[in-house]
Amino acid sequence: MGEHLGKPGAPRRETRKSKSRCQSVLASPLRENAVIRRCDNSDFELIYEIINDAARTYEGTIPPDRWKEPYMSREELHHEIEEGVVFFGYEEAGELVGVMGIQHIQDVTLIRHAYVRTIRQNQGIGSQLLFYLRAQTTRPVLIGTWADAARSIHFYERHGFRLLPQEEKDRLLRKYWSIPARQIETSIVLADQKWLNARKVHRTGPRDDQEA
Ligand SMILES: CC(C)(COP(=O)(O)OP(=O)(O)OC[C@H]1O[C@@H](n2cnc3c(N)ncnc32)[C@H](O)[C@@H]1OP(=O)(O)O)[C@@H](O)C(=O)NCCC(=O)NCCS
């Protein structure tokens, strides 16, 4: 059921030195016993468990009125899947250790709910998942996260995403996400190069009032 990422042609691993120079990372080849696969209904409980384990990092970081336990209820997770979030999982030796969702909406793709089990964080798993999901789309990719989640913002910036200005992120959160006003206020949006390029073309193109 899993889809293996082949070693041939896989992007080369970058060293710490080159990472800091170019401020972005490429995924290294998957470990021998690892696989990235699309999750199905039978993974629901594991996805729920991984999200709520990894989300503990938010406690004391995000605004207290946004934190709850569990961080994401089963009902919320069901809702997200019904709304079109498709989860992919990183499985090692038959055990799911990280999940990341992808949602194609209107003209963009959103990366949603990226979580790696706490004890497996910082081992390249999130990078592998992000690399894999980005290859699933040709649309611009947007990511929303908490404004206070500095480590996760750093993670996405290292992968080439850039923070959008407040006015734009508010507009995008209203357009592409279904989240309450308070979450819009306390969130940021990061965009990939494709989005930034399209925005540049749009801005230097005809003014809105001159368009047909
Ligand atoms: C963000 C996350 C998915 C990244 O996965 P990962 O497997 O830990 O990441 P990798 O090992 O590929 O990359 C390491 C980078 O992740 C980031 N990171 C590590 N632990 C993190 C944590 N607890 N929370 C957020 N980011 C973290 C760091 O920026 C690190 O970069 P550095 O090496 O320059 O310090 C994972 O750490 C996680 O589940 N964090 C908690 C939940 C979260 O913040 N999710 C993002 C919401 S959209």
The ligand as an SDF file (V2000), in Angstrom:
LIG
                    3D

 48 50  0  0  0  0  0  0  0  0999 V2000
    7.5780   20.9680   12.2800 C   0  0  0  0  0  0  0  0  0  0  0  0
    7.8340   19.4730   12.1470 C   0  0  0  0  0  0  0  0  0  0  0  0
    6.7180   18.8350   11.3210 C   0  0  0  0  0  0  0  0  0  0  0  0
    9.1600   19.2950   11.3930 C   0  0  0  0  0  0  0  0  0  0  0  0
    9.4560   17.9230   11.3040 O   0  0  0  0  0  0  0  0  0  0  0  0
   10.8800   17.3710   11.7900 P   0  0  0  0  0  0  0  0  0  0  0  0
   10.9540   15.9670   11.3590 O   0  0  0  0  0  0  0  0  0  0  0  0
   11.0980   17.6740   13.2110 O   0  0  0  0  0  0  0  0  0  0  0  0
   11.8220   18.3300   10.9200 O   0  0  0  0  0  0  0  0  0  0  0  0
   13.2340   17.9750   10.2590 P   0  0  0  0  0  0  0  0  0  0  0  0
   13.9980   17.0870   11.1630 O   0  0  0  0  0  0  0  0  0  0  0  0
   13.0330   17.5680    8.8570 O   0  0  0  0  0  0  0  0  0  0  0  0
   13.8650   19.4190   10.2400 O   0  0  0  0  0  0  0  0  0  0  0  0
   14.3580   19.9710   11.4330 C   0  0  0  0  0  0  0  0  0  0  0  0
   13.8210   21.3550   11.6010 C   0  0  0  0  0  0  0  0  0  0  0  0
   12.4800   21.2780   12.0810 O   0  0  0  0  0  0  0  0  0  0  0  0
   12.2420   22.2900   13.0430 C   0  0  0  0  0  0  0  0  0  0  0  0
   11.7720   21.6700   14.2770 N   0  0  0  0  0  0  0  0  0  0  0  0
   12.3520   20.7250   15.0080 C   0  0  0  0  0  0  0  0  0  0  0  0
   11.5890   20.4370   16.0800 N   0  0  0  0  0  0  0  0  0  0  0  0
   10.4920   21.2220   15.9990 C   0  0  0  0  0  0  0  0  0  0  0  0
    9.3230   21.3950   16.7920 C   0  0  0  0  0  0  0  0  0  0  0  0
    9.1190   20.7250   17.9260 N   0  0  0  0  0  0  0  0  0  0  0  0
    8.3870   22.2620   16.3740 N   0  0  0  0  0  0  0  0  0  0  0  0
    8.5430   22.9690   15.2510 C   0  0  0  0  0  0  0  0  0  0  0  0
    9.6310   22.8510   14.4710 N   0  0  0  0  0  0  0  0  0  0  0  0
   10.5970   22.0000   14.8420 C   0  0  0  0  0  0  0  0  0  0  0  0
   13.5050   23.0280   13.2560 C   0  0  0  0  0  0  0  0  0  0  0  0
   13.3750   24.2570   12.5310 O   0  0  0  0  0  0  0  0  0  0  0  0
   14.5920   22.1770   12.6360 C   0  0  0  0  0  0  0  0  0  0  0  0
   15.4700   23.0360   11.9910 O   0  0  0  0  0  0  0  0  0  0  0  0
   17.0370   23.1640   12.5190 P   0  0  0  0  0  0  0  0  0  0  0  0
   17.6410   21.8190   12.2450 O   0  0  0  0  0  0  0  0  0  0  0  0
   17.6060   24.2570   11.6820 O   0  0  0  0  0  0  0  0  0  0  0  0
   16.9310   23.4910   13.9880 O   0  0  0  0  0  0  0  0  0  0  0  0
    7.9430   18.7560   13.5140 C   0  0  0  0  0  0  0  0  0  0  0  0
    9.0580   19.2630   14.2100 O   0  0  0  0  0  0  0  0  0  0  0  0
    6.7020   18.9030   14.3930 C   0  0  0  0  0  0  0  0  0  0  0  0
    5.8450   18.0300   14.3890 O   0  0  0  0  0  0  0  0  0  0  0  0
    6.6490   19.9880   15.1840 N   0  0  0  0  0  0  0  0  0  0  0  0
    5.5340   20.2280   16.1030 C   0  0  0  0  0  0  0  0  0  0  0  0
    4.2740   20.6330   15.3740 C   0  0  0  0  0  0  0  0  0  0  0  0
    4.4540   21.7620   14.3920 C   0  0  0  0  0  0  0  0  0  0  0  0
    4.9840   22.8240   14.7000 O   0  0  0  0  0  0  0  0  0  0  0  0
    3.9390   21.5380   13.1670 N   0  0  0  0  0  0  0  0  0  0  0  0
    3.8900   22.5200   12.1150 C   0  0  0  0  0  0  0  0  0  0  0  0
    2.5020   23.0460   12.0250 C   0  0  0  0  0  0  0  0  0  0  0  0
    2.0640   23.5620   10.4060 S   0  0  0  0  0  0  0  0  0  0  0  0
  1  2  1  0
  2  3  1  0
  2  4  1  0
  2 36  1  0
  4  5  1  0
  5  6  1  0
  6  7  2  0
  6  8  1  0
  6  9  1  0
  9 10  1  0
 10 11  2  0
 10 12  1  0
 10 13  1  0
 13 14  1  0
 14 15  1  0
 15 16  1  0
 15 30  1  0
 16 17  1  0
 17 18  1  0
 17 28  1  0
 18 19  1  0
 18 27  1  0
 19 20  2  0
 20 21  1  0
 21 22  1  0
 21 27  2  0
 22 23  1  0
 22 24  2  0
 24 25  1  0
 25 26  2  0
 26 27  1  0
 28 29  1  0
 28 30  1  0
 30 31  1  0
 31 32  1  0
 32 33  2  0
 32 34  1  0
 32 35  1  0
 36 37  1  0
 36 38  1  0
 38 39  2  0
 38 40  1  0
 40 41  1  0
 41 42  1  0
 42 43  1  0
 43 44  2  0
 43 45  1  0
 45 46  1  0
 46 47  1  0
 47 48  1  0
M  END
$$$$
